[in-house]
Amino acid sequence: MEAAGRAQAARGRVPRIDPYGFERPEDFDYAAYEEFFSAYLAILTRRAIKWSRLLKGGGAVQRSMTVKRYIRKGIPLEHRARVWMGVSGAQARMDRNPGYYQRLLQGERSASLEEAIRTDMNRTFPDNVRFRKDAEPCLQGPLYNVLLAYGHHNHGVGYCQGMNFIAGYLILVTKSEEEAFWLLDALVGRILPADYYSPSMLGLKTDQEVLGELVRTKLPAVAALMDSHGVLWTLVASRWFICLFVDVLPVETVLRVWDCLFSEGSKIIFRVALTLLKHHQASILEATSVPDLCEKFKEITRGRFVTECHSFMQRVFSEPGSLSRASIARLRERCRAQLLAQG
């Protein structure tokens, strides 16, 4: 009874809509979240003071060991867009190409590209009040513009499902179409491997194979269970890669992952995946069928472990052990060659 009372009180104190415009789900644990957030708020306040000192004086954010260390501990929301733009190289590209974004929007027309993007508009964050047609302002317009401009900018990719979720998050963080466009360019054009969102999706398929190889080495029992049921990583983890954990992990946790993605590159995707699998290995190994396994993979992306983003990110950099850039590059090369050989 006492626990129910605490939960009811927490529900009254924690807003039903989060700071990014997402409605909290029906089964949201308000009491657990309030307990976590009261402690996290103290961390955020300390970090905000340190970031303000680091960034005073304006100018672009440059990569350094101090900046890398600060980023791993989390970027306050008010500084996030500026830091992402700086460390990803997006700011430098935007500065070198004034007016380019607007020219893309005013240039050529492509009926097929426009139709593909328009089709996905209402499917993008139906649980976010800012993306609804009756919102004022409605973010569907800026989202459409960013995706259209990117499709004209990168003909090899055009538009691919999944990019709408990524661009949507970029707009929520930057509150700027042009900055969201240049950050999308940084992600798809440089940070992620080539062909992630191309029609063949070879880069994305390669990374799913790489995850399989890493699990085989670091978590052999999980790999053996997957093999025994004939389950491919595409079935259980494709959304992790396509959406870069958007709509998979809680919003604040995704943004903490993206802080490191823009700063350190795509290796962080494997660190997050391996942390989820290692922490929940015992539960995963209880699965006795394919549907059971699929359900376990949904469960491991929910609950306190992933909601408590600060401790989760500490685990991300400790639990998977060594994961060098060179070893990931070698695995990608090998897995890519195998996929190409299979046709």
C-alpha positions, 0 to 999 in steps of 0.5 A, spaced: 500 500 500 505 504 501 509 503 495 502 504 491 502 511 495 509 513 493 508 511 486 502 515 485 505 521 488 511 520 483 506 520 478 504 527 480 511 530 480 514 527 474 511 530 468 507 525 463 510 528 457 518 528 457 522 534 456 523 532 448 515 531 447 515 524 448 509 521 452 511 516 457 508 509 456 502 507 460 507 502 464 512 507 466 515 506 473 514 513 475 517 512 482 523 508 480 524 514 475 524 519 480 529 516 484 534 515 479 532 522 476 533 526 483 540 523 483 542 524 476 540 531 477 545 533 481 550 530 476 547 534 471 548 540 475 555 539 476 557 537 469 553 543 467 558 548 471 564 544 468 561 545 461 560 552 462 567 553 464 570 549 458 565 553 453 566 560 455 568 564 450 564 561 444 568 558 438 567 551 435 568 545 440 575 542 438 576 535 440 581 534 446 582 528 451 579 533 456 573 534 451 572 526 450 572 525 458 567 530 459 563 527 453 563 520 456 560 523 462 554 526 459 553 533 455 548 538 458 542 539 453 543 546 453 550 545 450 549 538 446 548 541 439 554 546 439 558 540 442 555 535 437 556 540 431 564 541 433 566 534 435 563 531 428 566 536 423 559 538 422 560 546 424 566 546 419 562 543 413 556 548 415 561 554 415 564 552 409 558 552 405 553 558 407 546 557 403 548 550 401 542 547 405 537 552 402 539 551 395 538 544 396 531 545 398 530 550 392 533 546 387 531 539 383 525 536 384 524 528 385 517 525 386 519 518 388 524 521 393 518 526 396 513 520 396 518 516 400 519 521 405 512 523 406 509 516 407 513 516 413 511 522 416 506 520 420 509 514 422 515 518 425 514 518 433 506 518 434 508 518 441 511 525 441 506 531 441 511 536 437 511 531 431 503 531 431 499 535 425 496 539 430 502 541 434 504 548 434 509 549 431 509 542 428 516 538 427 513 534 421 515 540 416 522 541 418 523 533 418 521 533 411 525 538 409 532 535 412 530 528 409 529 532 402 535 536 402 539 530 404 536 526 399 538 531 394 545 532 397 547 524 397 544 521 391 547 514 393 542 514 399 536 518 397 532 516 403 531 510 407 527 508 413 530 509 419 533 516 417 526 519 419 528 517 426 535 519 426 533 526 423 527 527 428 532 526 434 537 531 431 531 536 430 529 535 437 536 537 440 538 542 435 532 546 434 535 547 427 533 544 420 540 546 418 544 544 423 540 537 423 542 536 416 549 537 417 549 532 423 545 527 419 551 528 413 556 527 419 553 521 421 551 518 414 557 520 410 563 519 415 561 516 422 557 510 420 561 505 415 559 506 407 552 503 405 549 503 411 543 506 408 544 505 401 539 501 397 543 494 399 544 496 406 551 492 406 554 497 411 549 495 416 548 488 414 556 488 415 555 491 422 550 485 424 555 480 422 561 484 426 556 484 432 555 476 431 563 475 431 564 479 437 559 475 441 562 469 439 568 471 442 566 475 448 559 471 450 560 464 446 554 461 450 549 466 447 552 465 440 551 458 441 544 459 443 543 463 437 546 458 433 542 452 436 535 456 434 538 458 427 537 465 429 540 471 425 542 477 428 538 481 423 532 478 426 533 481 433 538 487 433 537 490 426 533 496 429 539 497 434 543 499 428 538 502 423 535 507 428 542 507 432 538 505 438 532 510 437 525 507 439 529 502 442 533 505 449 530 511 453 531 517 450 536 520 455 540 514 454 540 514 446 542 521 447 548 519 451 550 514 446 550 519 441 554 524 445 560 518 444 558 516 437 559 524 434 565 524 438 568 517 438 565 514 432 561 508 430 565 503 435 560 505 441 554 501 437 558 495 439 560 497 446 552 498 447 550 492 444 555 488 448 553 491 454 546 489 453 548 482 452 553 481 457 549 484 463 543 480 461 546 474 459 543 469 464 536 471 462 537 470 455 540 463 456 533 461 459 530 462 452 528 455 449 525 457 443 525 463 437 519 467 440 522 466 447 529 469 444 526 475 441 522 477 447 528 476 451 531 481 446 526 486 447 526 485 455 533 487 455 532 494 452 527 496 458 527 497 465 532 500 470 539 498 467 538 502 461 533 508 464 539 510 469 543 512 463 549 515 467 551 508 470 549 505 464 554 509 460 559 507 465 558 500 464 558 501 456 566 503 457 568 497 462 563 491 461 565 489 454 572 489 455 578 491 450 575 493 443 580 497 439 578 501 432 583 496 429 580 490 431 573 493 429 576 495 422 579 488 421 572 485 422 568 489 418 573 488 412 572 480 413 565 480 414 564 485 408 568 480 404 564 474 406 557 478 404 559 480 398 562 473 396 555 470 398 552 475 393 
